[in-house]
Amino acid sequence: MDEKYECLVIGAGPGGYVAAIRCAQLGMKTAVVEKRKTLGGTCLNVGCIPSKALLHASEKYEDAALHMGNMGIKVSPKLDIKAMMKHKDSVVGANTKGIEFLLKKNKITHIEGTAKIIESGKVTVGKNTYEADNIIIASGSDVISLPGIEIDEKKIVSSTGALELSEVPKSMVVIGGGVIGLELGTVWRRLGAKVTVVEFLDNILPGMDNDLRKEARKIFEKQGLSFKLSSKVVSAKKTAKGVELALEPAAGGKAMKLKADVVLMAIGRKPYTEGLGLDKAGVNLDERGRIIVDDFFETSVEGIYAIGDVIAGPMLAHKAEDEGVILAEMLAGQSGHIDYNLIPGVVYTWPEVASVGKTEEVLKEEGVDYKVGKFPFMANGRARAMSMMDGFVKVLADASSDRVLGAHIIGPGAGDLIQEVVSVMEFEGTAEDIARTCHAHPTLSEVVKEAALAVHGRPLHV
């Protein structure tokens, strides 16, 4: 036996490393096992962080090429894709080194390799065996592909390959109209690719409020994205020039062909549980391959816990982080709390799209009596000064109590603006609470206030 720990965390992504840090802060001897050479998991290495670096850089490029001239700034930008990728890599490097520092600072042991659970309290990494009072599985998720379509990360790429392209393709087909597909499709469209998004459903961004989905599609089409909705990809054949796809209507019908230099597979992700020894250890999974846990994140085996993408719920870094903190505090004898209805979701296109709480469609299904307040960015002075007037804020409140039930934003800075509503909802606040709170002028946050005023039919600036 090599060493014993109070907590051993499998996976050093946002859920895993945050859980480890909180365990260490609470005085537990802690170790993290990570199979990658670098820490931070999918999010920091090939997900959230590098994609945001490219989204920001490509946004600046498009601003310079198309929009800054209207403000009196005349420039003709030249794209240096190698330098842009270098910027992205430096951002990733700085973040992963930051996690290394945090583990050292909190005296957490970093074990490099692939973990396998032998039984409750025992984990092997290579030839070494470790004991732990508590094992936390935070192994994250992996890319899903369609049957018969092989991802080679060259012509048919996942999000990982889409972040590493050495040149701008003339054409790209994105399979999947969700968050990942739209974000990365937007990056390459801005840089010059002709991008077509193929989506099985009748609109993009499944699960979001329909008003947001309609507005987002309208804006993205205006920007140059093409959409083939209610369509399914039945085959993908690699050719000398790229990829040839066969598409059929989702409801069945005549097939059509679509060609592209690069195809991005972005239909979703699946829990990563391979090679962990879960079957042998007796850890139960659900029908979708997710680890089943109770209210304390404990699996079917005592002393083995799971958080993040490997359990039910949205596959979001901040959800995994919160679960990691709560679990660590529970293991230390404290209480923890997470309201899964109050986990915000953000799409980092431009304009950004953000959502929290119930959609209008869900409230109708549940038979809830509610009121709607909506206010456009076009009527906001700061948005007009920035020439960023697309979109709106929509607030949903209970008709009798006025308690905020959901908020849906498409517009500049939506990912930051949503947080005000998250905080109000966390404390069971009302639309009136937002409306009566003084908001600085001129700011984009005034659109949130106006939407809250609109719930009661009294917006001031429209």
C-alpha positions in Angstrom: 0.0 0.0 0.0 1.5 3.3 -1.1 -0.4 5.9 1.0 -3.7 6.5 2.7 -5.9 9.6 2.3 -9.1 10.9 3.8 -10.3 12.0 0.4 -9.1 10.8 -3.0 -10.5 12.6 -6.0 -10.6 11.0 -9.5 -10.4 13.7 -12.1 -8.9 17.2 -11.9 -11.5 19.1 -13.9 -13.5 22.0 -12.3 -15.5 19.6 -10.1 -12.6 17.5 -9.0 -10.0 20.1 -8.3 -12.5 22.3 -6.5 -13.7 19.4 -4.4 -10.1 18.6 -3.5 -9.3 22.2 -2.5 -12.4 22.4 -0.3 -11.6 19.0 1.3 -8.0 20.3 2.0 -9.3 23.6 3.4 -11.5 21.6 5.8 -8.4 19.7 7.1 -8.6 16.5 5.2 -5.6 14.8 3.7 -6.4 14.9 0.0 -5.1 13.5 -3.3 -6.2 14.1 -6.9 -5.7 11.5 -9.6 -5.6 12.9 -13.2 -4.8 10.9 -16.4 -3.9 14.1 -18.4 -0.4 15.6 -18.3 -2.1 18.9 -17.3 -4.7 19.7 -14.7 -8.1 21.3 -15.3 -9.9 18.6 -17.2 -11.8 19.1 -20.4 -13.0 22.6 -19.4 -9.5 24.2 -19.0 -7.7 22.1 -21.7 -10.1 21.6 -24.6 -13.4 23.1 -23.6 -14.6 26.3 -21.8 -11.4 28.2 -21.6 -9.8 27.7 -25.1 -13.2 28.2 -26.8 -13.7 31.5 -25.0 -10.2 32.6 -26.0 -11.0 32.0 -29.6 -14.5 33.4 -29.3 -13.1 36.7 -27.9 -10.3 36.9 -30.4 -12.6 36.1 -33.4 -15.1 38.7 -32.1 -12.4 41.3 -32.1 -11.4 40.4 -35.6 -14.9 40.7 -36.9 -15.4 44.0 -35.0 -12.4 45.4 -36.7 -13.4 44.1 -40.1 -17.1 45.0 -40.1 -18.2 47.2 -37.2 -15.5 49.6 -36.0 -15.6 51.7 -39.1 -19.1 52.9 -38.1 -17.5 54.4 -35.0 -14.8 56.2 -36.9 -12.1 53.6 -36.6 -10.9 52.7 -40.0 -8.9 49.5 -40.1 -8.3 46.5 -42.4 -7.4 43.6 -40.1 -5.2 40.7 -41.3 -5.8 37.3 -39.7 -2.8 35.5 -38.3 -4.3 32.1 -37.3 -1.1 30.8 -35.8 -0.8 33.8 -33.5 -4.5 33.4 -32.5 -3.9 29.8 -31.7 -0.8 30.8 -29.7 -2.9 33.2 -27.7 -5.4 30.5 -27.0 -2.7 28.1 -25.9 -1.1 30.7 -23.6 -4.5 31.2 -21.9 -4.9 27.5 -21.4 -1.3 27.2 -20.1 -1.7 30.0 -17.6 -4.9 28.4 -16.3 -3.6 24.9 -15.9 -0.5 26.2 -14.2 -2.8 28.1 -11.9 -4.4 24.8 -10.8 -1.0 23.3 -10.1 -0.3 26.2 -7.8 -3.6 25.9 -6.0 -3.0 22.1 -5.4 0.5 22.8 -4.0 -0.8 25.7 -1.9 -3.4 23.5 -0.3 -0.9 20.6 0.2 -2.9 18.3 -2.1 -1.1 15.3 -3.6 -1.2 15.2 -7.4 -1.1 11.6 -8.8 -0.6 11.3 -12.5 -2.2 8.3 -14.2 -5.5 6.4 -14.7 -7.4 5.5 -11.6 -9.2 2.2 -11.1 -11.5 1.5 -8.1 -10.9 -2.0 -6.7 -13.4 -1.7 -3.9 -14.7 0.9 -1.4 -11.6 2.6 0.0 -9.0 1.2 -2.5 -7.8 2.7 -5.8 -5.0 1.6 -8.1 -3.0 4.0 -10.3 -0.6 2.0 -12.5 1.2 -0.4 -10.2 0.4 1.6 -7.1 -2.5 1.1 -4.7 -3.9 3.9 -2.5 -6.4 3.7 0.4 -8.9 6.4 1.0 -11.8 6.9 3.5 -13.7 8.7 0.8 -13.4 8.3 -3.0 -14.9 11.1 -5.2 -15.5 10.3 -8.9 -15.2 13.5 -10.9 -14.1 12.0 -14.2 -16.2 14.3 -16.4 -17.6 13.5 -19.8 -16.6 12.6 -23.4 -17.7 13.5 -26.9 -20.6 11.6 -28.5 -20.5 10.7 -32.2 -23.2 9.4 -34.5 -23.2 5.6 -35.3 -20.9 4.9 -38.3 -19.2 8.3 -38.3 -15.6 8.3 -37.1 -14.1 11.4 -35.6 -10.5 11.7 -36.9 -9.9 15.3 -35.6 -8.8 16.3 -39.1 -11.8 16.3 -41.4 -14.4 15.1 -39.0 -13.6 16.9 -35.7 -15.0 17.1 -32.2 -14.8 20.3 -30.2 -11.2 19.3 -29.4 -10.2 19.2 -33.1 -12.2 22.4 -33.8 -10.0 24.3 -31.4 -6.8 23.1 -33.2 -7.5 23.8 -36.9 -4.3 25.2 -38.5 -6.2 27.1 -41.2 -9.6 28.5 -41.8 -11.7 26.0 -43.8 -13.7 27.4 -46.7 -16.7 25.5 -45.5 -17.8 23.8 -42.3 -20.8 21.7 -41.4 -21.7 21.7 -37.7 -23.8 18.7 -36.6 -25.8 19.9 -33.6 -27.4 23.2 -32.9 -26.6 23.3 -29.2 -24.2 25.4 -27.2 -20.9 23.8 -28.4 -21.9 23.7 -32.0 -23.0 27.4 -32.1 -20.0 28.7 -30.2 -17.4 27.0 -32.4 -19.4 27.5 -35.5 -19.5 31.2 -34.7 -15.7 31.2 -34.3 -15.0 29.8 -37.7 -17.7 31.8 -39.4 -16.2 35.0 -38.1 -12.8 34.0 -39.4 -14.1 33.3 -42.9 -15.7 29.9 -43.2 -19.1 29.3 -44.7 -20.8 27.5 -41.8 -24.0 25.4 -42.0 -25.6 24.0 -38.8 -27.6 20.8 -39.1 -30.0 20.2 -36.2 -32.4 17.3 -35.7 -35.0 19.4 -33.9 -37.1 22.2 -35.4 -35.0 24.9 -33.8 -31.6 25.6 -32.2 -30.7 25.6 -28.5 -33.0 22.8 -27.2 -34.2 23.3 -23.7 -34.0 27.1 -23.7 -37.0 29.4 -23.7 -38.6 29.5 -27.2 -38.4 33.3 -27.4 -34.7 33.1 -26.9 -34.4 30.3 -29.5 -36.3 32.2 -32.1 -34.4 35.5 -31.6 -31.0 33.7 -31.5 -31.7 31.9 -34.8 -32.8 35.2 -36.4 -29.7 37.0 -35.3 -27.3 34.2 -36.2 -28.8 33.9 -39.7 -28.3 37.7 -40.1 -24.7 37.2 -39.1 -24.2 34.5 -41.8 -24.8 31.1 -40.2 -27.0 28.8 -42.3 -29.4 26.3 -40.7 -30.8 23.0 -41.8 -33.4 22.2 -39.1 -35.5 19.1 -38.6 -32.7 17.2 -40.4 -30.6 14.2 -39.5 -27.2 13.1 -40.8 -27.3 9.5 -41.9 -23.7 9.2 -43.3 -20.4 11.0 -43.6 -17.9 10.0 -46.3 -14.4 11.4 -46.3 -13.2 12.5 -49.7 -9.9 13.9 -51.1 -11.4 17.4 -50.7 -13.3 17.1 -47.5 -16.4 15.3 -46.3 -19.7 14.5 -48.1 -22.7 14.2 -45.8 -26.0 12.5 -46.5 -29.0 14.2 -44.8 -32.6 13.2 -44.4 -35.6 15.0 -43.0 -36.0 14.1 -39.3 -39.5 12.8 -40.0 -38.2 10.7 -42.9 -38.1 11.5 -46.6 -35.8 12.1 -49.5 -32.1 12.4 -48.7 -29.9 15.2 -49.8 -26.1 15.7 -49.9 -24.0 18.4 -48.3 -20.3 18.9 -48.8 -17.8 20.6 -46.4 -14.0 20.9 -45.9 -14.5 20.1 -42.2 -17.4 18.6 -40.2 -17.8 19.4 -36.5 -19.6 16.8 -34.4 -21.4 18.6 -31.6 -24.4 16.5 -30.7 -23.6 16.3 -27.0 -21.4 14.5 -24.4 -21.6 11.3 -22.4 -20.4 10.5 -18.8 -16.8 9.3 -18.8 -16.8 6.1 -16.7 -14.6 3.8 -18.8 -11.8 1.9 -17.1 -12.8 3.1 -13.6 -13.7 -0.4 -12.4 -17.3 0.6 -11.5 -18.9 -2.7 -12.4 -16.5 -4.7 -10.2 -16.8 -2.2 -7.4 -20.6 -2.4 -7.5 -21.3 1.2 -8.5 -24.7 1.4 -10.2 -25.4 3.4 -13.4 -28.7 4.6 -14.8 -30.0 4.0 -18.3 -27.9 6.8 -19.8 -24.7 5.6 -18.3 -24.6 8.2 -15.5 -23.6 7.2 -11.9 -26.6 7.0 -9.6 -26.1 9.0 -6.4 -28.3 10.0 -3.4 -28.9 13.5 -2.0 -25.4 13.3 -0.4 -23.7 12.4 -3.7 -23.0 8.9 -2.4 -23.2 6.0 -4.9 -24.6 2.5 -4.4 -21.2 1.7 -2.6 -20.6 3.3 0.8 -17.6 5.7 0.7 -17.7 6.2 -3.0 -19.2 9.5 -4.2 -19.7 11.2 -7.6 -20.1 14.7 -8.9 -20.2 16.7 -12.1 -20.8 15.4 -15.6 -20.9 11.7 -14.5 -24.1 12.2 -12.6 -27.5 13.6 -13.6 -28.0 17.3 -14.3 -26.6 19.9 -16.7 -23.0 19.2 -17.9 -21.7 22.6 -16.7 -18.4 23.4 -15.0 -20.1 25.6 -12.4 -22.6 22.9 -11.5 -19.7 20.5 -10.9 -17.8 23.1 -8.8 -20.8 23.7 -6.5 -21.3 20.0 -6.1 -17.6 19.5 -5.2 -17.8 22.2 -2.5 -21.0 20.9 -1.1 -19.8 17.3 -1.0 -16.5 18.3 0.7 -18.5 20.2 3.4 -20.8 17.2 3.9 -17.9 14.9 4.4 -16.6 17.4 7.0 -19.9 17.1 8.9 -21.3 20.4 7.6 -24.5 20.9 5.6 -24.5 21.9 1.9 -27.1 23.3 -0.5 -27.6 23.4 -4.3 -30.8 24.4 -6.1 -30.6 22.7 -9.5 -33.3 25.1 -10.8 -30.9 28.0 -10.2 -27.9 26.9 -12.3 -27.5 29.5 -15.1 -26.7 28.4 -18.6 -24.8 30.7 -21.0 -24.0 30.5 -24.7 -20.9 32.7 -25.4 -21.8 33.7 -28.9 -22.4 37.4 -29.7 -24.9 38.4 -28.6 -24.6 36.1 -25.6 -27.6 34.0 -24.6 -28.3 33.3 -20.9 -31.0 31.5 -19.0 -31.9 30.6 -15.4 -35.0 29.0 -13.8 -38.1 27.9 -15.7 -38.9 28.6 -19.3 -42.3 29.9 -20.3 -43.0 26.6 -22.0 -42.3 24.6 -18.7 -44.5 27.0 -16.7 -47.4 26.4 -19.1 -46.9 22.6 -18.9 -46.9 22.8 -15.1 -50.1 25.0 -15.1 -48.4 27.8 -13.2 -50.1 31.2 -13.3 -47.4 33.6 -14.3 -46.6 37.1 -15.6 -44.1 38.1 -18.3 -41.9 41.2 -18.4 -39.9 41.9 -21.5 -37.6 44.8 -22.5 -35.4 45.3 -25.6 -31.7 46.3 -25.5 -32.7 48.7 -28.4 -34.4 51.0 -25.8 -31.2 51.1 -23.6 -28.9 54.1 -23.9 -25.7 52.2 -23.1 -26.5 49.4 -25.6 -27.1 52.1 -28.3 -23.9 53.8 -27.5 -22.1 50.5 -27.9 -24.0 49.7 -31.2 -25.1 46.5 -29.6 -28.9 46.7 -29.6 -29.9 43.1 -30.5 -31.9 41.1 -28.1 -34.0 41.5 -24.9 -34.4 40.5 -21.3 -37.4 38.4 -20.3 -38.5 38.0 -16.7 -41.1 35.4 -15.6 -42.8 35.9 -12.2 -45.5 34.1 -10.3 -48.8 35.9 -10.8 -49.8 35.9 -7.2 -46.6 36.1 -5.2 -44.5 38.0 -7.8 -41.6 35.6 -7.0 -39.2 35.4 -9.9 -39.5 32.0 -11.6 -37.1 32.4 -14.5 -35.1 34.9 -16.6 -34.0 34.6 -20.2 -31.6 37.1 -21.8 -30.1 37.5 -25.3 -27.9 40.5 -25.7 -24.6 42.1 -24.9 -23.1 40.7 -21.6 -26.1 38.4 -21.0 -23.8 35.9 -19.2 -23.0 38.6 -16.6 -26.4 40.2 -16.4 -28.1 36.9 -15.6 -26.3 36.7 -12.3 -28.4 39.5 -10.7 -31.5 37.4 -11.3 -29.8 34.2 -10.1 -29.0 36.0 -6.8 -32.6 37.4 -6.5 -34.0 33.9 -7.1 -31.7 32.3 -4.6 -33.2 34.5 -1.9 -36.7 33.9 -3.3 -37.0 37.5 -4.4 -39.6 39.1 -6.6 -39.8 41.1 -9.8 -40.7 44.1 -7.6 -37.4 43.6 -5.7 -35.4 43.9 -8.9 -37.6 46.9 -10.1 -37.2 48.8 -6.8 -33.4 48.3 -6.7 -31.4 51.2 -8.0 -29.4 50.4 -11.1 -26.5 52.6 -12.3 -27.1 54.7 -15.4 -26.1 54.2 -18.2 -25.6 50.5 -17.9 -26.8 47.3 -19.6 -28.2 46.1 -16.3 -31.0 48.7 -16.6 -32.5 46.3 -19.2 -33.0 43.8 -16.4 -34.7 46.4 -14.2 -36.9 47.5 -17.0 -38.0 43.9 -17.7 -38.9 43.5 -14.1 -40.9 46.7 -14.3 -42.6 45.3 -17.4 -43.9 42.4 -15.4 -46.3 44.8 -13.8 -46.9 46.8 -17.0 -44.8 49.8 -16.0 -41.6 50.0 -18.0 -40.2 53.5 -18.1 -38.3 53.7 -21.4 -40.4 51.9 -24.0 
